[in-house]
Structure formats: C-alpha cells, structure tokens
Amino acid sequence: MIEFAEQSIQVKDIMTKPVITVKLNETVAQVLKLAKTKNVTGFPLVDDKNKLIGIVSTLDLITLMAVGKQYLKLGELPLAIKVDKEVLTLRPSSTTKEAIKTLIKNRVGRIIIVDNEHSPCGIVTRKDIVNYFIELYKLEKS
C-alpha cells in the first residue's frame, strides 16, 4: 500500500482547467491537430449537452491515421475504436491521494474530473501529479 505525506489537497487544486473536449462531429485529423497545438495526449469526448461519453487518446488517433481514417468523424467510427474501454472520473472534491491511487492502479495517463451533471470540468494527468509532488516536496523545477 502506498502512503502519501499529504492527503488534504483536493483534485480541484491540482487539475488542469478548463479541460479541452472534443465532439463526435470532429474528424480524426482535426482532433490530432488540436492535440499538437494544445500539447495534450487525450481528450474527453462529449455529446452536444457537454456530457462525458468517452475519451480519445493520441494513440487512438495515430492508429486511425495509419489506416487512412483521418477524414472520418469520431461519430462515424466504431465505438471500440474511438473510445477507451472505461473512462475514469473523479469529482473536484476528491483527494489527490485518490487521484494518484487511481492513476497507478489503472495504469492510465489521465482522469477526467466531472461536475454533478457529469460534464468535464477538469483533467488530472501524470504531469499534474508530477507538478504536485514537485511542489509538495519542494523539489526544484528544471
């Protein structure tokens, strides 16, 4: 079992916000370009009411580009291709300890933070956790 020095910090204090989302009407190529310009490796996939319905990673997009599917809209792709099997979510009031345990246990790179309406309001990535530890242990950023 992993023990953490600080357990009172909430996810809302370390999450990246606003979260960049994508919709089903966007093409694979559009989302890949967005990943490059925003320097991110994954996006929450939302419906027209901004409700979380999945997650798309750059690995998914690279795979689709490699087989010539760059002009297909995300909504035209089979669900198994465009969306990770399970979207891990937490609430803004969750603890950083809970977020870290979730990332480690599930071996994922991101957790989507959702509000009471299940709309994405932030994201916690490995980078956010690294920054949290740098600040917590007063390590110098290089």
N, C-alpha and C positions, 0 to 999 in steps of 0.2 A: 504494500500500500504506500502510495506517495503522500508525504505530508508537506504542507506548504506553510511558510512563515506568516503569510498574510492571508486572511480569509474574509475580511470585511469589505474588500473592494468589490463593487458590483460591475457587471458586464457593461452597463451603460457608461461607466467611467473609462473604459479602455476600447470600446468598439469603434470601428470606423463608421462615420456617418457624414453626410447622407449616403446610403447604400445605392450603388448603381444597379438598376434592374434591367432586364430585357423582357420583351413580349413575344408571343407566338408569331406575330406578323413580320418579325425581323429575320433577314436572311443569315445564313451561316457566315457569309463573308462580312456582312455588316457587324455582326457580333465580334468576329475575330479582329476587325479593325478597331472596334471600341476597346477590346482587351489591350490592344497595343497602345492606343492613345491614353488610356486611363491607367496603364501598367498594373492590370489585375489578372488573375488566373481563373476567375469564375464569377458567375452572375446568378443571382436569384431570378427565376423565371416566374413572372406574374401574369395574371389574367387582366382583363380590361378594368376590373374593380381594384386592382393593385393587391390582390390576394396571392399569396405564395402558392405556386403549383409545382415547383420543381427547381432544379439547379443545373446550370450548364457550365462545364469546365472547358478550359482551353484545350485540354487533351481530347475531349469530345469533338471540339471544333476542328482540330488538326486532323483527326481521324476522318471526319466528313470531307474536309478539303482534299485529302489524299485520294479519295474515291470519286472526286468530281461532283460533290454535292453542294458546292459553295453558293449556288443561287437558290437553293430550296429555302423556304421559310421554315422556321423552327416548328411551326404548327403543322407542316406537311411531312415531317419526319416521324417515323415510328417512335412511340413513347420511350421504348427501351434505349433508343439511340440518343435522344436529346436530353434525357433527364437521368440524373443519378438515381440509383435504386431507392435511397432513403434520404430525405432532406433533414438534417439535424438542425433543430431550432432550440433556442432558449429565449427567455424573457429578459428585458433590460434589468430587472431586479435580481437576476441570477448572480451567483458569486463567480469571481474569476476562478476560484478553485473548481467549481462545477464545469466551467468552460474548458479549463486545462484537462481535467479528467476526461471530458467528452472527446476532445481532440485526440488525446493519447489512446484511449480505449478503442475508438473507431478508426484511428489512423487516417484522419481526414485533414484537409488544409483550411477548412472554414466551417463556421457555424453561423447560420442566419439568425439574427435577432428579430423577433416579431412582436408586434403590439397585440392588444386584446382582440383586434379584428383579424389577426393572422396576416397582417401586412408587414413586409420587411421594413424595419426602422434602423437597422444597422447590421454590421457583419463583424465577426471576430475571426481573424486569420492567424496563422502562425506568426506572422510579422507583428501583429498586435501583442501577442503573448511574449515574443522576444523583447519588444519595447517595454512591456510591463515588468519583466524581470530586470532589464537594464535599470529602470527607474527604482524598482523595489530594492535591489541590492547595490544601488549607487554605482553601477558599472559605467565606465566612460564610453560614450558612443564614438565609433571611429568611422 
